[in-house]
Amino acid sequence: MNWAEATQTLVDNLLLDRRPIGLHYQDSRPEGAVGFKSDTGCFVGLLKSVEQGKQVVVSGEHGCFGGRFYCGFSGEPFEGQAEYVSLGEHYIKTPELCRQIWNDYPPPPAAGEWLVFQRLDTYGASADPEVVVFLASPDSIAGLHFLASYDRGIGAVIAPFASGCGAIVAFPRLEAQEKTHRAVLGLFDPSARCTEDPGVLSFAADVARIKEMLANISECFLQHDAWRKIRARHQ
């Protein structure tokens, strides 16, 4: 896969203001990468720097405890995490319900010491990202949703209750693990939203699904009248 060409195809057809982001795991920290030096901080807000060519990293020791859990570094929730999400942030009614969600949808284990986010067009021909993430406007999100649904119909996209990092890392990796390959709509988490632009949602899918979506671009609605009208208002 030529990811530079694929990125340009996605940007041109889906009216993207920001290039898609790939993520993968590796055992060494990339030189010059952006990340937190402590165990606090929401890495979702750092993803803006990926557009400028930076790599963003998370590890088992860097970033907030929720992010480290959803990125697969902790293996299980941190002590008091369910109470914090429920009784502290008031995002879910009870700690028990929070624990049930994590029991039913456990984040897959990290596949390396560092989780790396970088622009999709910087991946080489011999390496693929594990997941592709779009941070995009409503028009682009609509295009992505319908493109994902084009060859699958209803159920191709899910919008689960999840943290920002859960929606862009944990759930897409779960979809790949379970071989269901649904795309994940997200960035509904207020704690992550306050670090991003107000007109942005996330859309993420495992790389196998992204390749299928790319193969459908030339024949789908993106080349027809309704989308041409949407394209015209972006010119």
Secondary structure, DSSP 4 states (H G I P E B T S, - for coil): --HHHHHHHHHHHHT-SS--EEEEEESSPPTT-B--SSS---GGGGGGGGGGT--EEEETTBS-HHHHHHTTSSSSPPTTHHHIIIIIT-SSS-HHHHHHHHHHSPPPPPSSSEEEEEEGGGS-TT---SEEEEEE-HHHHHHHHHHHHTTT-TTSEE--S--HHIIIIIHHHHHHHTT---EEEE---HHHHTTS-TT-EEEEEEHHHHHHHHHHGGGSGGGSHHHHHHHHTT-
